[in-house]
């Protein structure tokens, strides 16, 4: 390599360093979060969760659970749920319900409801509140991956996908009521 090539190469290095100093280091990009299958997550983690139901657990005075035609009811008496074994099952169930979010809203046409197992529903949760209208959640099939459960909020409300935890908690509360 001759003196000319060395000078040109030196100038190129000096220009490159000057550009880097002028522009600064590249901005750090937030890594794209992915699902287990490597797909980008479509839910914005900064968006607040849309809860399935908005209620205060202490406002519920009666819980009715229906599953496979069997209807079981628990009534609050002196701030206790005496009809349950274990006694804390219904308060735990109500607290869990308040934290469950709606993963996505679904089409609620009659054919879609049948596809989701919501026409007729497989199970039903009815919460009677003191001084308020009852809250109703109809439970349908699990999603194909069994990570979610199709639900309908109210008997004539919208359909949604909730986490499969709702079905697990329902079954636990139903057993606590003797089901």
N, C-alpha and C positions, 0 to 999 in steps of 0.2 A: 504494500500500500504506500502510495506516494504522499508527499507533503500536502498536495491539494486535497486528496481524499480524506486525510486526517483532519484538515481544517474544516471541510464541509461536514464531516461527521460530528466534529466538536460543535459547530454552529447548530446543527440539528438537535443535538442533546441540549444545548443552552436554550434554544427556542422551546423545546418540549418541557423543560423544567419551568421556564417562564410562564407557559400556558397553564401548567398545573398549579403554580403559585397564584396566578391571577384568578383562576376559577375555583380554587379550593378543592377539598376532597369531594367525591361524589356523595350526594345525599343518600342516607341509608334508607332503603325501601323496606317497608313493613312486609315481612314474609307472608305470602298468601297461605292462609290456613286451609287444610285439606281434610276431607272425610277419610275414613279408613280405606276407602277404595281409591284414594288419590284425587278425587274430584274437588274443585273449590267449594267451600261452604257458601251457600247462597243466602244465609241469614246474617244480617248485619248485627254483630255483637253489641253495638252501641245503642241499638233500638230497644226501647223498653219492651218487656214481655207482655203480651196480651193474655191476661188470665182467662181461664174458662169461665169461672164464676167469681163475682165480687160479693163477698159477704163476710160478716164477722162470725166466727165459730160460736161465740157466746150468745148470738141472737137466735140460733137454731134451737127449737123446742121439741122437734120431732123429726126423726129420720125414718124413711120408708125405703126399703130396698126390695126390688122385685127381680127374680131370676128364675127362668124356666117355669113360669106360672106360679111360683111360690112367693108370697108377699110377706115380708117381715117388717115389724115396726118397733122402734124404740122411742120412748118419751122421756124427756128430761124431767126429773123430780128432785127438787131441792139441790139444783146444780149438779146432779149425779145422773148417770145412765144405768139404772139398776138392772135392766134386762140383758146386760151384756157380760160375757165371760171372755176375756178379762175385762174388768170395769173400764179401763182406759182406751178400749178399742175405738169407740165412737169419737171421743175427743181427738184421738190420733188421726182418724179418718177425716174428720172435718178440717183439722189443721193442714193435712196433706192436700185436700181439695183446694184450699185457698191459695196454695202455691203452684198448682198445676197450670201450665201455659198452653195456649193454642198454637200448635206447630204450623198449621196452615188451614185456611178456610177452603171448603170444598163446595162443589156444585151440589145443590140440594133438590134436583128434579126427582120425580118419582122413580125413574129407572136407576139413577145414581144411588138413591137411598137403598134400593134393593141390593145393588152391587156392594154397598158398604155394610150390609147386614143391619140396616136401620129401619127397614120396612118389611116385617115388623122388627122392633128392636130386640136384642137378645137379653138385655137387662135394663133396669131403670133405677135411678137415684132420685128421690124426692126429699127436699129439705124444707120443712115448714118453719118459717121464722116468726118470731113474735112481732106483731104489727106489720107484717109484710106478706107479699105474695109468695107462694112456694117457688123454690128453684128446682128445675127438673133437668136432668141430664140422661139422655138415652144412650146406651152403649151398644155398639155394633161389633163387627168383625175386627180382628187384628189386621194391621197392614201386612202386605206380603212378607216383609222382613221380620214381622212380629216385634218391631220396635215401637209401634204406635197402635192406637185403638181409634176407630172411627166413632165419633160421638155426634149427638145432635143436642144443641142447647135449647131446652124447652121442647114441648111436644110439636110445635110448629116452627121452631127457630132454624137457624142455619146449621149446616153440618160442618164438622171440622175434624182435623186429625190431632189427637192428643197423645202424649207419651203413654206407653204401655203400662206405666205405673198406675194409672187410673183403674185399670182392670184388676191388677194385683191387689190394690188397696180395697177395691170393691169386694173381691172374693174374701179377703181377710175380715172385713166388717160383716159380710153376710154370714160367715162361719161364727163370728162372735155373737150374732143374734140367734144362733141355733140352726142356721141353714146348712 
